[in-house]
């Protein structure tokens, strides 16, 4: 054995955390896929490059049916990284793995740090609770701020998205996607000077362009949740 081989450093295995979106099909599957297609038409490319977990707790599918559903999603550019809510025995080796320990998570959870180190950093420097963006959010850009509100001094272009753990304030037009309350904050709100949005969402409840009152388009708008429904009203 050469000296180079003996001195080779140990292989490093690192943990890395990503925010994964969870899709939870409901019966009948065909109707659920139609609803998903409506979302995709309104938010082209939303799932591309994003980790997706398929939660099958609400349906009773055979291994063959699960494989068919995964294939249907792949045909929509949705790549499933794992499954939840299903018996591992029903999952064959060609399907994504059954994940353990999944839970609803806020964006603000620590990533790859021990509790002691995380607490130490937080005590040394408090996390900001708001983000100010002084330029327009251009098409193709994605801004995610998990700790609180986002204020945009400008517009959100078509094909761009802003995701906030709190509320979103836009001193310009929303032409792309604005998603507030993304860490489970149902009290979050969206304000903008002009709404021409592809999609507005609060705590997972959303409206696409097709669902918006045409009388509100082009006007200053306030959006909020009421009993699980996303409501919108003019501000002027």
N, C-alpha and C positions, 0 to 999 in steps of 0.2 A: 504494500500500500504506500503510495507516495505521500510526501509531506502535505501537498496541496489537498489531497483527499482527507487526511487526518484533521486538517485545520479548517475544513469547510464549516461555515456557521450553521447552526441548527435552522431547520425550516421554520418560517414564521407563519402562524395561522392567526388571522385577525378577525375580530367580530366587526360587522358593519350593519347598521340599522337603516332601513328605508321605510318611509310611510307607504303602506300598501292599501289600496282600495279594496273593499270587500263588496262583491256582488252576491246578492242573495236571491236566487230564482224562486218564484212562487208559481204554483199551478194555476192555470194550465201554462206549460212552458212556452207554447207557441205565442200566447198573448204576451207573456213576459218578454220574449224576444222582440215582438213588435214594438213594445214600449221602449226597449233598449235601442232599437233602430231609430226611433224618434229622437232619443237623446243624441245618438251619434250623428244624425243629420244636422242637429242644431249645434253640435260641438265637435266638428271634424278634428280628428287627431287627438282627442282628449286622452284616450287610453294608451296611445302609442308611447312605448318606452317606460310605462308605469307598471310597477309590481301589482298584480291583481290576485286576490284570494277568492275562491269560489266557495261560498257558504251554502251547503246543501241541507241544512237542518230542516227547512220547511218543505222539502220534497222527498219522495221515496223513489229513488232511481236505481236501476240495476247497473252493473259495471258497464254494460254495453251502452246504456242510455247516458251514463256520465261521459263516456268517451265521445258519444255523438254530440253532447252539449259542449264539451271542451272544443271539439272540432268546429262547431258552429261559431263559438266565440273567436277562435283563431281566424276564421274567415272574416271576422269583423275587426281584425288587427288587435284583438285582446288576447294577450298571452297569459295564461293562468300559471302562477308560480306554485300554488298549493291549494289543497282542499281542506275544508272544515265541515263538521257536522255530518260525517259519513263514517260508516264502519270500515276500518282499514282492510278487512277481509274482502270487501266488495271492490276494492281498487286494485287493478292489475299493475304490473310493472311498467306498462307503457303510459300510465296516467301520472299526473303530477302527484307528489307525495301528500299524505295526510299530515297536516301541521298540528302541533300541540302547543297549548299555552297561549293561543291567540286571544286577544281582548281588545275592546275599543280603547284607543289610545289618543291622548292629546298630542298635538305637534310638539309640545314643550317638554316631553320626557327626555331624560338624559340618554345620550347615545354612547355606548361603549365605555362608560366610566363607572367606577365604584361609587357607592352611596357617599362614602366619606370624602372622596375627591370632589364629587359633585357639590356637596354641601360646602366644602372649603372654597370652591370657586365662586359659589353664589354669595357667600359671606364677604368675599374679597371684592366682588364687583356685581352689583345687582343688574339683572337683565333688563333691557329697555322694554317698556310696555306699549310703545307705539313706533311706527315706521313712517317717515316722511319721504316721499318720492317726488323730487323737484322737476322731473322731466316726464314726458309722455311715456307710456309703456307701449313699446312697438310690437308690431305683428311678429309672432313667434316667441316673444319673451314670456316667461313665467316667473311671477314674483310670489314667494311664499313667506309669510311672517306668522309664526305660530304663537307668539307671545301676547298679541293684542291687536290694536287697530292699525289700519293702513290708511294714510292720506295721500292722494295723488294730486299734485298740482299740474294738471294736464288731463289728457284723455287716455283711455285704454283702447288701443286699436283693435280692429277686427283680427281675430287669430291670436290675440294675446290674452293672458289670464292673470288675475290677482286673487290670491287665496289668503285669508286672514283668520286668525283665531278669534278676533273680535269683530268690530264693525269696519266698514269700508266707506271712506269719504272721497269722492272724486269731483274735483273742481274743473270739470270738463265733461266730455261725452264718454259713456261706456258703450263701446261698439263690440268688444270681445266678451269675456266671461269674468264675472265678479262673484266670488264665493266667500261669504262671511260666516262666522261662527263655526269654522271648520273643526274645532276641537270639542264640539258638543255644546256650544254656547247658543241656546235658543233665543237669548235676549239680544243677540247681535242685530245690527241694522245696516242697510245700505242707503247711502245718499249720493246723488249725482246731479250735475247741472243739466245733463241731457241724456236721456236713455234711448239707445239704439242697439241694445245688447243682444248678443247671441244667447246669453244665458245669465240669469241671476239665481243665486242659491244662498240659503241660510240654513245651517245645521242639517244639510243634506236634502232639504226641501227646495224645489227649484221651479222656475218658469223659463221656458225657452221663448224665442222671439215669436213663435206661432201662438203661444199662450198669453201674450201680453195684450192688454187693451190698446187698440190702435190709437185711441184718443190720447194716450200717454206718450206715444213715441215722439221724440224730439223735445220733450219738456223736462223740467227739473222734477225728480221723482224721489220718493222715500219708500223703501221696502222693509217689511218686518214680518214676523211670524205671528199667527193667531190660531191656536188650536191645531197646529200641524199644517196650516195652509199659509203659503207665502202671499201676502197682500201687498198691493202697490197703490200709491196715491200721489197725485201731483202736489208739488210744493208751492207753485205759484198761484 
